[in-house]
Amino acid sequence: METKRDRKAWLAGGSAQCNLPPHKNKTPLRLVLLGAPGVGKGTQAEMLCDNLGTCHLSTGDIFRAAKALEPCQRTPALTAALEYMRRGDLVPDETVLALVTERIGCLHCEGGFLLDGFPRTVAQAEALNNLLEAEDLQLDAVLSYDLPIEQVVARLSGRRTCADCKAVFHIAARPPKTPEVCDHCNGKLYQREDDRPESIRVRMEAYERSTAPLADFYRRRNLLVSIPAEGSAEEIFQRTLDSLLVKA
Ligand code: AMP
């Protein structure tokens, strides 16, 4: 099993450096994960990172890290972005693109990368294409996790996240050993503000409107790999590995 990267460069941006020694991945995978909030993308991302040594680049995590900062440490754009996030709305493309461009070094990670939550609109996908082209990098696959909407809502409302290491649990499907305590670091588990019912509805609408068309975008480029997201995290993970082998 590979060591997890600490993701300092991604979370803090600017000139922050990750602490881990360089990766030994001979053929780093560069992937995008798609799927409605709650399909279990975050869990699959963790499992892929643990097994393949890829770095988990989640734009949602950048915003959650910014939320922990003192207000005076946030840029005005980040403060505005957090307000969109609190409502469950998508943050404007320009803000997200500026944050990703600031972290361009992460796309060169020797372990490869797994973009989670970005791109979320066709405009972001086009911008990502341009960024990758300019950096002479190519995506290997876009994994799209598919699940009926009623199951998505059930998953989201039971989800709990570790305040410290960001590991994701579910009160029914993936409960922690001790209620409300993270299995990995003993951090406190909490329900994300945007996993509350009023935000879930807004997020699902935003997903249908802006993110679902991305599947077509990547299908046309022959990168899309559809993965049924029913069953346990381990079953979905096995399907993911099988699909990657087929694609390779
Ligand atoms: P996530 O953890 O990916 O579900 O993201 C949480 C929230 O952060 C979203 O509901 C959005 O408000 C915001 N967000 C994250 N990534 C993006 C993105 N690529 N484009 C727009 N908003 C984003």
Boltz pocket constraint, residues with backbone or C-beta under 6 A from the ligand:
constraints:
  - pocket:
      binder: B
      contacts: [[A, 37], [A, 58], [A, 59], [A, 60], [A, 61], [A, 63], [A, 81], [A, 84], [A, 85], [A, 86], [A, 88], [A, 89], [A, 90], [A, 91], [A, 92], [A, 93], [A, 96], [A, 116], [A, 117], [A, 118], [A, 119], [A, 120], [A, 124], [A, 194], [A, 203]]
      max_distance: 6.0
